[in-house]
Amino acid sequence: MDSLLRSEKMTLCQMFLQSEAAYTCVSELGELGLVQFRDLNPDVNAFQRKFVNEIRRCEEMERKLRFLEKEINKDGIPMLNTGDNPDAPAPREMIDLEATFEKLENEMKEVNSNSEALKRNFLELTELKHILRKTQTFFDEALHDPSITEERIGLLGDEQQPRAGQPMRLGFVAGVILRERIPSFEVMLWRICRGNVFLRQAEIDSPMEDPITGDSVHKSVFILFFQGEQLKARIKKICEGYRATLYPCPETQTERREMAIGVMTRIEDLNTVLGQTQDHRHRVLVAAAKNIKVWSIKVRKIKAIYHTLNMFNLDVTQKCLIAECWCPVSDLDRIQQALRRGTERSGSSVPSIINRMQTRMVPPTYNRCNKFTQGFQNIVDAYGVACYTEINPAPFTCITFPFLFAVMFGDMGHGMIMFLFALFLVLKEKALEARKNQNEIFGTFFGGRYIILLMGAFSVYTGFIYNDIFSKPFNFFGSQWSLNKTDPRYLVVSHSDKPYLLQLDPKFTALGDTYPIGMDPLWQMSDNKIAFTNSLKMKMSVILGVSQMFFGIILGYFNHRHFKKPLNIIFDFIPMMLFLFCMFGYLIILLFVKWTKYPSTESHEAPSLLIGLIDMFLFNYGKYVSPGSHITGDQKQFIYSGQQGLQSFLVVIAVLCVPWMMLGKPFYLRYINKYGQEVPKSQEEEDEEVMFINLTIRASTNGSSATNSSNTSSSEIQFSIPRWFKHQPLSVNSGDLLGGEEVVHNLETNGPLHTEEGVEEEHFNFSETFIHQVIHTIEFCLGCISHTASYLRLWALSLAHAQLSEVLWQMVLRIGFGLPYPWGGFALVVVFQIWAGMTVVILVLMEGLSAFLHALRLHWVEFQSKFYDGTGHLFTPFSFSNLVDTGLED
C-alpha cells in the first residue's frame, strides 16, 4: 500500500567503475533509466573536465547531422523513422561515424558548390538569351519607327547636334535588373545624366531562380543609348549601385544571331549537367535520409554518456572512476546486473562495485507511473513535487479530478463526444505516437488522452444523473409526477406554445414514489426547474467539497504518522478536524437530517439551513421554538430537540480550536527546548555514524585465490573511499561478484556522515515557529470558509453549462424544426451543421477547458493544501528514452 501512496524508497549509492568499463556501464544504466547521477565536480568549469574533447566531437557530429537534415528537408525527402532505439555505439565507433559524416558533409558541400556555380552560369546564359531576344526587338522597332529622328534630337539637344561632315554615333549598354527597381532606376538615370540617355525596358515573362537562395525573382531587360565615354562611366556606376547585370551585346544583327545560337547550345548542355548533378545529390540525400534518425540517436547517446562521465571523480591512481547516484532501493539488483553487463561488454576483468551510503541529504521523489497514471501525476507535479515519501495525491486524483470535472460538465451528449475522441487516441496511440512531437497542441491532447477519457466517461454518468443530453431529458423509467387532466393548469400547458408554464409542487402533483435514479424528465417542462436544480446542485457541491476537505485532513494524519511527528497530530490534525466538523461537518449532517425528516409534502415547512448556520454562530435563538410547536409570525422551529445546546457546544469547541492550533505547538516546543533533556545515542547509532574504507580489488585470471600465491597471474587495483559515508558493500553481500574475485574492506570509525553543503541540523527558533504557526492557523481557519464557498463553483459551472446548452438548442437547432415542409428539411441540414460546430467549439472545447481549470484549482488549493507540502525535488534519472524524444539538455 505504501508503494502506491508514497514515493519509492531511494538510496544514495557510490559506484566504482574501471576506466575502460565506465563507458559501457553508463550506457547500460542509460538504457535502464533508474539512476540519477550527482555532479561531483560542481566547481570545475565545463571546459576543464576530462571528457570535454569527446563532447566537442559529438557536438561537431550533431552540427553535421543538422546540416544534412536541412538539405534533406530542402529537397522534400521523407526521413525514415522506424521507431528503432539502437544501442549506444562503442567509443571506437565514434571514429567511423565521424568519418561517415565528414564524407557526407564534404560531398554535399561540393555538390552544392558545383550546383550553385552551374545555376549561376545557367542564370547568366538565360539572362543573356533574353537580352539578345529583347534588344533585337528594340532595334527592329527603331528601324520601322518614324519618330526615331525626333527621339535622337531630344536625346542630344540642340547643342549636341553633330557638325557638318561628322557622323553621329550613339553607344548602348544592355543588362538585366530586378523588376521592382525599374522606377527608381529610371529616376536616378534621368537625374545623374540630365536626360541625356534613352532607356528602353521589357519584362521577362517567366520568373528566374536565384542560385544562392533558390527563390523565384522577376527581372526586366533594359537597353540604354548614350553618347560619350563620360555618360558611359556614369551609367555603369548607376547599374552597379542598383545591382543590375550588364552583358555584351553585338551591334550587328548577324553577330547577335550567332551569339544567340551559341547561348542556346550552352544552355542545353548546362541543363544536362544540372540534371545529372541534381540526380547525384538526390541519391546521396535519399541514402542519408534512411539512417539519419538512427545516427542522431546514436550521437545523442554518446554525448549523454560523456556528459555523465564528466560528473564522475577520478581515483588517485587514474584507473577508476567514482560516481554517486540516487536510485530506488527495489531496483538495486537490476542496476547491479546492468553494471555486470557493461563490464562484460567492455572485456574488463575487474568488476564494477556499487555501495549504499548513509546521508543526511533529502532524496529525490520518484513515483512509478504507467501511461495511464502519468497524466494525473503531471497534474500533481505541476503544483509541486511531493516531499520524499510524502503521500502522493495522484492515485486519488485519478478519480476525484474527472469526477469534479464531470459535476460541472454533466451532459451525456457532450461527455460522449469527449469520450469517443479520447477513445480514438487511446486505440490509435501507437500510430499517433510519432505525430505528437510535430504539433504542440495535438501533443498536449495526446499526452492527456486518459484524463480526457475518464472526464468524458464521468460526464456521461453525471449527465445521466442530471437526465440531460444536449439540454433534453430522456424518460428512462417513466415520470413520477401526476397532474389531473381536468386541472386548469394542465389545459394551459397542453394548448400553449410556451413550454415552461407548469409549476411542479410535490404537495399536489407527486405520486409519492421517487424517480429511480437521477432527475425526473418532467422537470424540463416546469417553470421552477431552475429553483429546483439550483438547490440540488448547491447542496451537492457543499457536500462534495467538505467531504474532500475532510479526506485531505485525514491524509495529513497519515503523513504526520509516517514522519513520526506526534506534535502535528496533537496540535494540527485534531483541532483541524474538530474545527471543520463543528462548522461544516455539522451542516452536512443537518442536510441529510432535513432530507430524511421532511417528506416532499412538508418540504415548505423545512427551516433554512443557511439562516440556521448564521444564527448558530451569533447565538441568536430568540425566535426559535421546539420541534412540533405551532409557528406564528416570524418564529422558527428547531429541527430536533436539544439543538440549541449542541450547537452552542460546537461553536465553543470551534473557537477553542483556534488557540489550540496557534499556541500549543510553539510553546510546547519552547518548553522542551528549554527544560527537556537530549536523548542519549545508543552504541549502535554511534557505530553507524562513520566509515572510512580502503578498498582493494584483486581479480584472478585462473580462478584461484588471489591472496594466497604471488605466482598467480592477477590484476590489482587499490583506491581510497572518502570518509564521509556509511558503507554497505552490495556486491559482496548479495553475491553478485563473478567467480574468482575477492573484495577486501578495511574499515575505520570516527568520521562524519556523508553531508552536503547547506544540509544542516535544524535548531529551534521560537519566534520563527510561532509566526509560522500563526500564519498556518489563520490560513486554515479562513480557508475552511473560503474553500467551502469555492466548491460552489461546481454548482455555478454546472448551471452555466446547462443553460448554454439549452440556449444553443432553442436559438439555433429549434429554428430548423419550426420551418414548414419541405423548406424545413433543407434548412435543418444547414442549421444542424451550425449547431454541431458551435456545440463542439463552445460547449465541448471552451466549456471543457473552463471546467478543467476549475477542477485543477479545486485540487491544488482546496484539497492538496490540507496535507500536501509539495517542496520536494523530482527524480530525474539518466535515461536514453528521454534523449530519443527531447535530446540532451546540459
SVG drawing of the C-alpha trace seen along z (x, -y; Angstrom):
<svg xmlns="http://www.w3.org/2000/svg" viewBox="-62 -74 117 96">
<polyline fill="none" stroke="black" stroke-width="0.4" points="0.0,0.0 2.9,-2.4 4.3,-1.8 1.1,-3.1 0.5,-6.1 4.2,-7.1 7.2,-7.6 9.8,-4.8 12.4,-4.4 15.6,-5.9 19.2,-5.4 22.4,-7.2 25.0,-4.9 28.6,-5.1 29.9,-3.4 33.5,-2.4 33.9,-1.8 37.2,-0.8 38.2,-3.4 37.8,-1.1 34.5,0.2 32.9,-3.2 31.6,-4.0 29.7,-0.7 28.5,-0.6 27.0,-4.1 25.5,-3.0 23.7,-0.1 22.5,-2.4 21.1,-4.8 19.2,-2.0 17.8,-1.0 16.9,-4.6 16.8,-4.1 19.9,-6.1 20.2,-9.8 23.9,-10.8 25.2,-13.6 27.8,-16.1 30.9,-15.5 32.7,-18.4 30.3,-21.4 33.2,-23.8 35.0,-22.6 34.4,-24.6 32.7,-22.6 35.7,-23.2 38.2,-21.8 36.6,-18.4 38.1,-15.1 35.8,-14.3 35.3,-17.7 37.1,-16.8 34.7,-13.9 31.7,-16.1 33.1,-18.6 33.4,-15.8 29.8,-14.9 28.7,-18.5 30.5,-18.6 28.8,-15.4 25.4,-17.0 26.2,-20.0 26.9,-17.9 23.7,-15.9 21.7,-19.2 23.3,-20.3 22.3,-17.0 18.8,-17.2 18.4,-20.8 19.4,-19.6 17.1,-16.6 14.2,-18.9 15.1,-21.4 14.6,-18.6 11.4,-17.4 12.8,-13.9 10.9,-11.9 13.2,-10.7 12.6,-7.1 11.6,-6.8 11.2,-3.1 11.0,-3.8 14.1,-1.8 16.2,-2.6 19.7,-1.5 22.2,-0.8 24.9,-3.3 27.9,-2.7 31.2,-1.8 33.8,-4.6 35.8,-3.2 32.7,-3.5 32.8,-7.3 35.7,-7.4 33.6,-5.5 30.7,-7.9 32.9,-10.9 34.4,-9.7 30.9,-8.9 29.6,-12.3 32.7,-14.1 32.5,-12.3 28.8,-13.2 29.2,-16.8 32.2,-17.3 30.3,-15.6 27.2,-17.7 29.2,-20.9 31.0,-20.0 27.7,-19.2 26.1,-22.4 29.1,-24.4 29.1,-22.9 25.3,-23.2 25.4,-26.8 28.1,-27.6 26.1,-25.8 22.9,-27.6 24.7,-30.9 26.1,-30.2 22.7,-29.0 21.1,-32.2 23.7,-34.3 23.1,-32.5 19.3,-32.7 19.5,-36.4 21.8,-36.9 19.3,-34.9 16.5,-37.3 18.8,-40.3 19.6,-39.2 15.9,-38.5 14.6,-41.8 17.3,-44.0 16.7,-42.6 13.1,-43.6 14.2,-47.1 16.3,-47.6 13.6,-46.2 11.1,-48.7 13.7,-51.6 14.1,-50.8 10.4,-51.0 9.6,-53.8 9.3,-57.2 9.7,-59.1 13.2,-57.8 14.6,-61.1 12.7,-63.2 13.9,-60.9 17.5,-61.3 17.1,-65.1 15.6,-65.2 18.3,-63.0 21.2,-65.0 19.7,-68.5 20.5,-71.4 24.0,-72.0 24.9,-68.3 24.0,-68.2 26.8,-66.8 28.8,-69.2 28.6,-69.1 30.6,-66.3 30.8,-64.3 28.7,-61.2 26.5,-60.9 27.1,-57.6 25.3,-56.5 26.7,-53.9 24.5,-51.5 24.6,-49.0 22.2,-46.2 21.5,-44.4 19.0,-42.8 17.6,-44.4 15.1,-43.4 11.6,-44.4 10.8,-46.3 13.9,-48.5 12.9,-49.9 11.1,-53.1 13.8,-54.3 16.4,-53.2 14.8,-55.5 14.7,-58.4 18.3,-58.1 19.4,-57.9 17.4,-61.0 18.9,-63.0 22.5,-61.9 22.7,-62.0 20.4,-65.1 18.1,-63.5 20.9,-62.6 20.1,-58.9 17.5,-56.9 16.1,-53.9 14.0,-51.0 13.0,-48.1 10.9,-45.0 9.7,-42.5 10.9,-38.9 7.7,-36.8 8.9,-33.7 10.4,-34.1 14.0,-33.2 15.6,-31.2 18.2,-32.8 21.2,-30.4 22.1,-31.2 18.7,-31.4 16.6,-29.3 13.9,-31.9 12.0,-33.0 12.7,-36.5 11.1,-38.7 13.5,-40.6 13.4,-43.0 15.7,-43.6 16.9,-47.1 18.9,-48.9 20.4,-52.3 21.5,-54.6 24.0,-57.4 26.8,-59.4 30.3,-59.8 32.5,-57.9 31.7,-60.1 28.0,-59.2 29.0,-55.5 31.1,-55.6 28.2,-57.2 25.7,-54.6 27.9,-51.7 28.2,-53.1 24.5,-53.5 24.0,-49.9 26.5,-48.7 24.7,-50.6 21.3,-49.0 22.9,-45.6 22.0,-45.4 23.9,-42.9 25.4,-44.2 26.0,-41.8 27.9,-42.4 25.5,-42.8 26.8,-42.9 25.9,-45.9 25.0,-44.0 22.1,-41.7 24.3,-38.9 26.5,-38.8 23.6,-38.9 22.0,-35.9 25.3,-33.9 25.7,-34.7 22.1,-33.6 22.7,-30.3 25.8,-29.7 24.0,-30.7 21.2,-28.2 23.7,-25.4 25.4,-26.1 22.1,-26.3 21.2,-22.8 24.5,-21.4 24.1,-23.1 20.6,-21.6 22.1,-18.1 24.9,-18.7 22.4,-20.3 20.1,-17.3 22.9,-14.8 24.1,-16.9 20.6,-17.0 20.2,-13.3 23.5,-12.6 22.5,-15.0 19.1,-13.3 20.7,-9.8 23.1,-10.9 20.4,-12.5 18.0,-9.6 20.7,-7.3 21.4,-9.6 17.6,-10.0 17.3,-6.3 19.8,-6.4 19.8,-10.0 17.3,-9.3 19.4,-6.3 22.6,-8.4 21.0,-11.2 20.0,-8.8 23.5,-7.3 25.2,-10.7 22.9,-11.8 23.6,-8.7 27.3,-9.1 27.1,-12.8 24.9,-11.9 27.3,-9.2 30.3,-11.5 28.3,-14.3 27.6,-11.9 31.1,-10.7 32.2,-14.3 30.3,-14.3 32.5,-11.5 35.6,-11.8 38.9,-10.1 40.7,-8.0 44.2,-9.0 45.5,-6.1 43.7,-7.4 42.4,-3.8 39.0,-4.1 36.0,-6.5 34.0,-7.2 30.3,-8.2 27.5,-9.0 23.9,-8.4 20.3,-8.2 18.4,-5.0 15.4,-3.1 16.2,-0.5 13.9,2.0 15.9,1.8 19.4,2.3 19.6,5.8 18.7,4.6 21.3,1.9 23.9,4.4 23.0,6.6 23.4,3.6 26.8,2.9 27.8,6.5 26.6,6.5 28.6,3.3 31.7,4.8 31.4,7.9 30.8,5.8 34.0,3.8 36.0,7.0 37.3,5.8 38.4,8.4 37.7,6.1 34.0,5.9 32.2,2.7 31.2,2.0 28.1,0.3 27.9,-0.7 25.0,-2.1 25.7,-5.3 24.1,-6.8 23.4,-10.5 21.5,-13.5 20.6,-14.8 16.9,-14.6 16.5,-12.0 14.6,-12.9 11.0,-11.9 10.3,-9.0 6.7,-7.9 6.4,-5.0 3.8,-5.7 2.4,-4.0 0.9,-5.6 -2.5,-5.8 -1.3,-7.5 1.4,-9.7 -1.1,-12.4 -2.6,-12.6 0.9,-12.6 1.8,-15.5 -1.2,-17.5 0.0,-16.9 3.7,-17.7 2.7,-21.0 1.6,-22.2 4.7,-20.9 6.7,-17.8 5.9,-15.7 8.5,-15.6 10.3,-12.3 7.8,-9.5 5.0,-12.1 1.6,-10.8 1.1,-11.2 -2.3,-12.6 -2.1,-11.2 -3.9,-7.9 -6.9,-9.8 -6.7,-12.4 -7.3,-9.7 -10.9,-9.5 -11.7,-12.8 -10.4,-15.0 -12.5,-13.6 -15.5,-13.4 -15.4,-17.0 -14.9,-17.9 -18.0,-15.9 -20.1,-17.6 -19.5,-20.9 -19.7,-19.4 -22.6,-16.9 -24.2,-16.2 -24.4,-12.8 -24.1,-14.1 -21.1,-16.4 -19.4,-13.7 -19.9,-11.1 -18.1,-13.4 -15.2,-13.8 -15.1,-10.1 -15.1,-9.0 -12.4,-11.4 -10.2,-10.2 -11.0,-6.6 -9.8,-7.1 -6.5,-8.5 -6.1,-5.5 -6.9,-2.9 -4.6,-4.5 -1.9,-5.6 0.9,-3.5 0.2,-5.0 -0.2,-8.5 2.9,-8.3 5.2,-9.7 2.9,-12.7 2.9,-14.1 6.2,-15.9 5.1,-17.5 2.2,-19.5 2.3,-21.0 -1.4,-21.3 -2.0,-17.7 0.8,-16.6 -1.0,-18.1 -4.2,-16.3 -2.4,-13.1 -0.5,-13.2 -3.7,-13.7 -5.7,-11.1 -6.5,-9.0 -7.5,-12.1 -9.9,-13.1 -11.2,-9.5 -12.2,-9.5 -13.5,-13.0 -15.8,-12.0 -16.9,-8.8 -17.7,-10.6 -19.5,-13.3 -21.8,-10.7 -22.5,-9.4 -23.3,-12.8 -25.3,-13.7 -27.4,-10.6 -27.9,-11.7 -28.9,-15.2 -31.0,-13.5 -29.5,-15.9 -28.4,-15.1 -27.9,-18.2 -30.2,-20.0 -33.0,-17.5 -34.2,-14.8 -34.8,-11.0 -37.8,-9.4 -36.0,-6.2 -38.2,-5.0 -41.4,-7.0 -42.2,-10.2 -43.2,-10.1 -45.3,-13.3 -49.0,-13.3 -51.4,-16.1 -55.1,-15.7 -56.2,-16.4 -59.1,-18.4 -56.7,-20.7 -56.8,-24.1 -53.0,-24.3 -52.8,-21.1 -55.1,-22.6 -52.9,-25.7 -49.8,-23.7 -51.5,-21.5 -52.7,-24.4 -49.7,-26.8 -46.6,-27.2 -44.6,-28.2 -43.0,-25.1 -42.5,-26.4 -45.8,-27.1 -46.1,-24.2 -45.2,-24.5 -44.2,-21.2 -45.3,-21.2 -44.7,-17.9 -47.7,-18.8 -50.1,-18.5 -48.5,-16.8 -46.3,-14.0 -47.3,-10.3 -45.5,-9.6 -42.7,-7.5 -39.3,-8.8 -37.6,-8.6 -35.3,-5.5 -32.1,-7.4 -31.3,-10.9 -33.8,-13.7 -37.3,-13.2 -37.6,-14.2 -40.8,-16.3 -38.6,-18.9 -37.7,-20.2 -41.4,-21.2 -41.6,-23.0 -41.3,-26.7 -39.5,-26.2 -36.8,-23.9 -34.0,-26.4 -35.0,-26.8 -35.0,-23.0 -31.7,-22.3 -30.0,-25.3 -31.0,-23.9 -29.9,-20.4 -26.6,-21.3 -25.7,-23.8 -26.2,-21.3 -24.4,-18.6 -21.4,-21.0 -21.1,-21.7 -21.3,-18.0 -18.6,-17.0 -16.4,-19.9 -16.5,-19.4 -16.0,-15.6 -12.9,-16.2 -11.5,-18.6 -12.1,-16.1 -10.3,-13.5 -7.4,-15.8 -7.0,-16.4 -7.2,-12.6 -4.4,-12.1 -2.4,-14.7 -2.7,-12.5 -1.1,-9.6 1.7,-12.0 2.3,-13.0 2.3,-9.4 4.7,-8.3 7.2,-11.1 6.8,-10.4 5.5,-13.9 3.1,-13.3 3.0,-17.0 1.5,-17.7 -1.2,-15.1 -2.0,-16.7 -1.7,-20.4 -2.7,-20.2 -4.7,-17.2 -7.1,-17.0 -8.0,-20.7 -8.4,-20.9 -10.8,-18.0 -12.8,-19.5 -12.9,-23.0 -14.0,-21.8 -16.6,-19.4 -18.1,-22.0 -18.5,-24.4 -19.4,-22.5 -19.4,-18.8 -22.4,-19.6 -24.0,-21.4 -23.7,-18.4 -25.4,-16.2 -28.2,-18.7 -28.7,-18.5 -29.3,-14.7 -31.5,-15.1 -33.6,-17.7 -33.9,-15.5 -35.0,-12.4 -37.2,-14.2 -39.3,-16.4 -41.1,-14.5 -41.9,-16.1 -45.3,-17.1 -43.9,-19.0 -40.8,-20.5 -42.2,-24.0 -42.1,-23.8 -38.4,-22.9 -36.2,-25.6 -33.4,-27.3 -30.1,-25.8 -28.1,-28.9 -30.1,-31.1 -29.7,-28.5 -25.9,-28.4 -25.7,-32.2 -27.9,-32.1 -25.7,-29.3 -22.6,-31.4 -24.4,-34.5 -26.2,-32.6 -29.5,-34.0 -32.1,-31.6 -34.8,-34.1 -37.2,-33.3 -36.8,-29.5 -39.4,-27.2 -39.2,-23.5 -40.0,-20.8 -43.7,-20.2 -44.8,-23.6 -47.1,-25.9 -45.3,-28.6 -46.7,-32.1 -45.3,-35.2 -41.6,-35.1 -40.9,-32.2 -38.6,-29.4 -38.6,-25.7 -35.7,-23.6 -35.1,-20.5 -34.6,-18.3 -34.8,-18.7 -31.6,-19.9 -30.4,-21.6 -29.5,-24.9 -27.3,-23.2 -25.4,-21.1 -24.9,-24.0 -23.6,-26.2 -21.2,-23.5 -19.9,-23.1 -19.3,-26.8 -17.3,-26.8 -15.2,-23.8 -14.6,-25.6 -13.4,-28.8 -11.1,-26.8 -9.5,-25.0 -8.0,-28.4 -5.7,-28.9 -5.1,-25.2 -3.6,-25.3 -2.0,-28.7 -0.3,-28.5 0.0,-24.8 2.9,-23.7 5.2,-26.7 5.0,-26.9 5.4,-23.2 8.5,-23.1 9.8,-26.1 9.3,-24.2 11.0,-21.1 13.9,-23.0 14.4,-24.9 13.9,-22.3 13.9,-19.0 16.9,-16.6 18.6,-15.3 18.0,-11.6 21.5,-9.9 22.6,-8.0 22.8,-4.2 26.1,-2.5 24.6,-1.1 23.8,-4.6 27.3,-5.8 28.8,-2.9 26.7,-3.8 28.0,-7.4 31.2,-6.9 33.1,-4.7 36.5,-5.0 37.3,-2.5 40.5,-1.4 39.3,0.9 41.5,3.4 40.1,5.4 42.0,8.3 40.8,10.2 42.3,13.6 42.7,14.9 43.0,18.6 40.2,18.9 42.5,19.5 42.7,17.2 44.5,14.0 45.7,13.6 47.4,17.0 50.0,17.0 52.1,14.3 52.8,16.5 49.2,16.4 48.5,14.1 46.3,11.4 45.5,7.7 45.1,5.5 43.6,2.0 43.9,0.0 42.0,-3.2 40.6,-5.0 36.9,-5.8 36.4,-9.2 35.5,-9.1 32.1,-10.8 29.7,-7.9 28.4,-4.7 29.4,-1.8 27.3,1.2 29.0,3.4 26.2,4.7 28.4,6.5 29.7,8.7 26.5,9.3 24.3,10.0 26.8,12.5 26.8,10.6 30.6,10.8 32.0,13.0 33.8,16.2 37.4,15.9 37.1,12.3 37.7,11.0 36.9,7.7 38.8,6.7 37.4,3.9 39.4,2.1 37.0,0.1 37.7,-2.7 35.3,-4.7 35.0,-8.2 34.2,-10.1 31.1,-12.1 28.2,-11.0 28.0,-12.0 26.8,-15.6 26.1,-18.2 26.7,-21.9 23.5,-23.6 22.3,-20.4 22.5,-21.3 20.7,-20.3 17.7,-22.4 17.8,-24.5 14.7,-25.6 13.7,-29.2 10.7,-30.2 9.8,-33.4 10.0,-31.7 8.0,-28.7 5.4,-30.9 4.9,-33.1 4.7,-30.1 2.0,-28.5 0.0,-31.7 0.0,-32.0 -0.9,-28.4 -3.8,-28.7 -5.2,-31.9 -4.8,-30.3 -6.7,-27.2 -9.5,-28.9 -10.2,-31.4 -9.6,-28.7 -12.3,-26.5 -14.9,-29.2 -13.4,-30.3 -12.7,-26.8 -16.2,-25.7 -17.5,-28.6 -15.1,-27.9 -16.6,-24.5 -19.8,-26.3 -18.2,-26.7 -19.4,-23.1 -22.9,-24.3 -22.3,-27.6 -20.5,-26.0 -23.0,-23.1 -25.8,-25.6 -24.0,-27.7 -23.2,-24.7 -26.8,-23.5 -28.1,-27.0 -25.7,-27.5 -26.7,-24.1 -30.4,-25.0 -29.9,-28.4 -27.9,-26.8 -30.8,-24.4 -33.5,-27.0 -31.8,-29.7 -30.2,-27.5 -31.4,-24.0 -35.1,-24.7 -35.2,-27.1 -34.9,-24.2 -37.7,-22.2 -40.0,-25.3 -40.0,-25.8 -42.7,-24.3 -42.3,-21.3 -40.3,-21.0 -38.1,-24.0 -37.6,-22.9 -35.7,-19.8 -33.2,-21.8 -32.8,-24.4 -32.3,-21.7 -29.2,-20.4 -27.6,-23.8 -28.8,-24.6 -27.6,-21.3 -24.1,-21.8 -24.0,-25.3 -25.4,-23.8 -22.9,-20.9 -20.0,-23.2 -21.0,-25.6 -21.6,-22.6 -18.1,-21.2 -16.3,-24.6 -18.2,-26.4 -19.7,-23.6 -17.1,-20.9 -13.8,-22.8 -14.3,-26.1 -16.6,-24.9 -14.5,-21.8 -11.3,-23.9 -13.1,-26.1 -14.3,-23.1 -10.8,-21.6 -9.2,-24.7 -11.7,-24.9 -11.2,-21.3 -7.5,-21.9 -7.9,-24.8 -10.1,-22.7 -7.4,-20.0 -4.4,-22.3 -5.8,-24.8 -8.8,-23.3 -7.8,-19.7 -4.0,-19.5 -3.4,-22.4 -4.8,-20.3 -2.0,-17.7 0.4,-18.2 3.7,-20.0 5.0,-19.7 8.5,-21.1 10.5,-18.0 12.6,-17.7 11.9,-15.3 13.9,-12.2 15.3,-12.7 17.2,-9.5 19.8,-9.3 17.7,-7.7 18.1,-7.3 14.3,-7.2 14.2,-10.9 17.0,-11.7 15.2,-10.0 12.2,-12.3 13.8,-15.6 17.5,-15.4 20.2,-16.2 19.9,-19.5 23.0,-20.2"/>
</svg>
